[in-house]
Amino acid sequence: MLRSLWQQHGLFTKQGDKGLLLVPPPTLVSAFIAEQERYQVELAAICADGEQLNQQAADFARFTMASLLATNQYLNFRQRDIRRLERMMRSLLLELADLCQQGKVTPDRLTQVFNQQALKVSQWLLKSNGLHAFQLEGDQVLVRRVPCAEYDASFQLELLQIELADLREPVLDIGCGAQALLVNALRERGIDAYGLERLDQEENPFIYAANWLDFHFVPDKWGTIISNMAFSNHFWHHHIRKDGDYASYAQKYMEILRSLQVGGSFIYAPGLPFVEDILTDSGDDYTVIRRPLDPFPFAQEETEELHGSRWYAVSVRRNR
Ligand SMILES: C[S@@+](CC[C@H](N)C(=O)[O-])C[C@H]1O[C@@H](n2cnc3c(N)ncnc32)[C@H](O)[C@@H]1O
């Protein structure tokens, strides 16, 4: 199936630990040629049905974004970027169907089509994310690797110094990870917990699948909002990046605080001193409590490089 061709080979080439080269893997063309007749029939059926075409294009876009996000967690795709990528994938499918129908499939022609697509998607990536993720590798460009980890629930609770007995419900874990480890652990203990995550995962009625910048945080709703190494870490990234979208993060941060019930708390790490100081100085709507990380997850030398001042856990309580 075409879907698995794309899922298996993808549009870009893995380059070991370094990242993802922005050129198609050579295996993509040979795999297509090997199953050409089957793909021809499938493409004709897909392109004859608008709904199937949109679905297939959305899947191609999803796989492409998944491989990019697995390479570099600081890439960010908003709704409008996703729609653009889907349109590009739709054109690719139509072009492939057309080539097949005209009997013009050759390795050279396919290489040309996939190279053009890789170039278009690279331009889309540059437009949606700027230069921060790109790196030169000889005469080629790659998306550099910035991996992302998930932590077990007890580690997160300990690090953020959360006592289960004090948790106000409902609980929302922002950037809960594909495995939603904390959400599942809280639910197993009978706590009304939900997650918000952009990565693909099994259908789960307790997880909102969305980009947190596109998600609407309903006012006065949550008893506790948690975010370990997720929202605030990305806020930092945008705060220190030259072309960072720190304004969207600042607005979302305030929207998150307003979505707490009065008496509810937003608990996260790393800290955001540049925002918390403003909160503390602007009245008593919120109380900020900072706690040293325990266990401390880095060697001392590492923290200097990693902006030493942010490695603490925070609880911001809404007072009114
Ligand atoms: C370092 S992981 C931490 C996961 C989890 N909180 C934990 O401690 O195990 C950061 C998570 O935030 C998610 N994330 C990053 N940017 C996001 C965004 N804009 N919208 C939704 N989730 C996002 C990532 O997909 C990833 O699962």
The ligand as an SDF file (V2000), in Angstrom:
LIG
                    3D

 27 29  0  0  0  0  0  0  0  0999 V2000
   10.2170   16.1810   26.6880 C   0  0  0  0  0  0  0  0  0  0  0  0
    8.6030   15.5520   26.2820 S   0  0  0  0  0  0  0  0  0  0  0  0
    7.9270   15.4000   27.9140 C   0  0  0  0  0  0  0  0  0  0  0  0
    6.7460   14.4880   27.9550 C   0  0  0  0  0  0  0  0  0  0  0  0
    6.1060   14.3200   29.3410 C   0  0  0  0  0  0  0  0  0  0  0  0
    5.6330   15.5710   29.8910 N   0  0  0  0  0  0  0  0  0  0  0  0
    7.0870   13.6710   30.2780 C   0  0  0  0  0  0  0  0  0  0  0  0
    7.6190   14.3450   31.1800 O   0  0  0  0  0  0  0  0  0  0  0  0
    7.3380   12.4590   30.0920 O   0  0  0  0  0  0  0  0  0  0  0  0
    7.7510   17.0200   25.6270 C   0  0  0  0  0  0  0  0  0  0  0  0
    6.4060   16.6750   25.0080 C   0  0  0  0  0  0  0  0  0  0  0  0
    5.7610   17.8810   24.5960 O   0  0  0  0  0  0  0  0  0  0  0  0
    5.1380   17.6320   23.3370 C   0  0  0  0  0  0  0  0  0  0  0  0
    5.0040   18.8980   22.5960 N   0  0  0  0  0  0  0  0  0  0  0  0
    6.0020   19.6990   22.1500 C   0  0  0  0  0  0  0  0  0  0  0  0
    5.5120   20.7600   21.5100 N   0  0  0  0  0  0  0  0  0  0  0  0
    4.1590   20.6290   21.5400 C   0  0  0  0  0  0  0  0  0  0  0  0
    3.0950   21.4360   21.0550 C   0  0  0  0  0  0  0  0  0  0  0  0
    3.3440   22.5840   20.3980 N   0  0  0  0  0  0  0  0  0  0  0  0
    1.8320   21.0230   21.2830 N   0  0  0  0  0  0  0  0  0  0  0  0
    1.5760   19.8490   21.9490 C   0  0  0  0  0  0  0  0  0  0  0  0
    2.5470   19.0540   22.4330 N   0  0  0  0  0  0  0  0  0  0  0  0
    3.8260   19.4370   22.2360 C   0  0  0  0  0  0  0  0  0  0  0  0
    6.1080   16.6990   22.6410 C   0  0  0  0  0  0  0  0  0  0  0  0
    5.4930   16.0140   21.5580 O   0  0  0  0  0  0  0  0  0  0  0  0
    6.5330   15.7870   23.7720 C   0  0  0  0  0  0  0  0  0  0  0  0
    5.6990   14.6770   23.8980 O   0  0  0  0  0  0  0  0  0  0  0  0
  1  2  1  0
  2  3  1  0
  2 10  1  0
  3  4  1  0
  4  5  1  0
  5  6  1  0
  5  7  1  0
  7  8  2  0
  7  9  1  0
 10 11  1  0
 11 12  1  0
 11 26  1  0
 12 13  1  0
 13 14  1  0
 13 24  1  0
 14 15  1  0
 14 23  1  0
 15 16  2  0
 16 17  1  0
 17 18  1  0
 17 23  2  0
 18 19  1  0
 18 20  2  0
 20 21  1  0
 21 22  2  0
 22 23  1  0
 24 25  1  0
 24 26  1  0
 26 27  1  0
M  CHG  2   2   1   9  -1
M  END
$$$$
